[in-house]
Amino acid sequence: MVKQIFLFFLLLFFPHNATDAIPSNVTLLTLGDLWETRGMIRTHLFPTKTSTVYPEFAAIPSNQGDGRMHLTRAALDKAIENVAEMNGVLIHSVCSYRHLNVTFYTLNTMFGIGRSEVLIDANMTEMERKMSEMTDRRIKVNFICVGANNDTYSAVWHHSPDFVWHFIVDSGPIREIIEKDRLQMTRGYYADCFQTYRNDNISRAIIIWRKGFGKKYRIQYGTEVNEMLTDMQRTDLEPVQFASLPRLGQKRPFPRWILWHGDEFTWGNRTIPRDLSRMEHNWEALNSVIEHRMRSYDIPSISIHILRDNKMEYSASYGFADILQAIPVKTTHRYRIASVSKLVTAMTIGELLADYNHIDLLTPVFGPAGILSDVCSPCHPFLLHVRIIHLLEHSSGAWPHTSKFEFDRMEQNQTEFLMRVVQKEFPILFPGGRHMYSNIGYILLGRIIEKVSGRSYEEYALEKVLEPTRRLNSAAGWAMTAEDVTKVFHHLEEHKLRRFRWIITPSAVRWNYGRGVQLGNDGSLYHIGSLAGTEAIGYTWQNVQVAILTNIRGKEQNEQTGWMEKLCRSIADGRFTR
């Protein structure tokens, strides 16, 4: 019904016969080809910007919306108003181009729930300010297009209920962006917007990556569109966007890029591969629970390890380590463990206190007498009262994880990053009054370990706590196998009443959190972790230790950790061995 209403509006919206030509794939059309209709139904139009005299447009089929072109600014504003009045229709993108020294616009639409918000021809400062504001308001950026003169930007945001934090916006020289894209692909992101422009004689790109949940895609480069399409004929990908640049000489071809998308990963009717290292009992009931969860949420892989009485009781991995290449996961594969790393940091602090008698939990962190006296000078008055114990129990009153400062790093040097955060992001509360989860607090603890020991955080933690494991790095958390995680929690269980008693003692500001570990009301100790590309739990209850790791977070933070905790409790209770 929504599509029928929308098509009715478009027939009023478009002059003449807008439905005449629907391309079967990417088609390059001139202004003359589109002069009468000024648009196409079920097609998105992207200006190629190859000529200001004879504008060219890439027409890409789209079942999700329609495209208009050659709109003046007044006509564009009116078109945006019309779309706002349509139920179930959003603006997909707005791009501009020049024709005979006049700026014109293309407007693409899509079906969706919510409403659109558009910023037209903004400079970089305005764009950055708007991007920060919209992210804080949990409003999703959908598309960014560089203006006709390469010095302005137009962007579209969607007010919708399915906002997802996991997106990255970046711009820079095209080669650098492509290199970054290869890295983001390994982290489970996909390119959802890719547009090119030339500034200061440098070919640049602006890109939006989103958490992909197994979505296949490709940013294809070429000069001849037909050859590019032929190259993709045998794939299951569909073109979604087109970008081009003016050629650098009359005899040189136009550089072009096509963004292709496929479906997101799903298990469907596939068999989930399984790697078993050990099985002491019949664990088919546990296997059924795990595989059902994987199919319900399309989790690419889960790795689980169970210790009972310090002996391996069960160890298995399910699914794919790499879903794009269908590489089965092994129990020896390492996963990032995200905030489970906080226990490692807390235990390393414990070893530091044992090795260096001149510091304790009440030692100041900042100010002239603080361990990190070089991080801020002068310091906010509240910071002068922050002690090591406040960082451990998340009661420093500053840098809540909801602000995600740690993901807004502009500096390569960690000390410079910490100085900026501490000096410019002022505390919210006086220390010691309230639990306010903070990743920055644990990064500061890592810096304290380095400052006192004179060694890197990773090196000191490896020697004192993690000798059997191998490191990724402290910024992204540690990378471990599920077996490695159970060893860490077994070490905690062994020493919880002596060396690490202060770790498991409830903090003064939260009864179910100690200093780097979560406290179950049944006496269990655990910590969950949720980071883009991973969710994890390490768990101990008396003589049983369990670790469950995944290589996906899902569309919401902690999507799987609640289920993981319940599963750990069931395993510890012996439910699956009866």
Salt bridges, closest charged atoms under 4 A:
GLU56 OE1 - ARG256 NH1 3.48
ASP77 OD1 - ARG73 NE 3.17
GLU117 OE2 - LYS130 NZ 2.85
GLU117 OE1 - HIS159 NE2 2.70
GLU133 OE2 - LYS130 NZ 3.88
GLU133 OE2 - ARG137 NH1 2.77
ASP170 OD2 - LYS180 NZ 2.78
GLU179 OE2 - ARG182 NH1 2.42
ASP192 OD2 - ARG210 NE 2.62
ASP231 OD2 - ARG218 NH1 3.13
GLU280 OE2 - ARG278 NH2 2.53
GLU284 OE2 - ARG274 NH1 3.51
GLU291 OE2 - ARG274 NH2 3.13
GLU313 OE2 - HIS281 NE2 3.48
GLU313 OE2 - ARG308 NE 2.94
GLU351 OE2 - ARG499 NH1 2.78
ASP355 OD2 - LYS464 NZ 2.95
ASP374 OD1 - LYS451 NZ 3.47
GLU393 OE1 - ARG515 NE 3.21
GLU411 OE2 - ARG420 NE 2.57
GLU450 OE1 - ARG447 NH1 3.44
GLU459 OE2 - ARG455 NE 3.52
GLU463 OE1 - ARG455 NH2 2.29
GLU463 OE2 - LYS464 NZ 3.95
GLU483 OE2 - LYS487 NZ 3.92
GLU493 OE2 - LYS496 NZ 2.64
GLU494 OE1 - HIS490 ND1 3.90
ASP522 OD2 - ARG569 NH1 2.79
GLU565 OE2 - ARG569 NH2 2.53
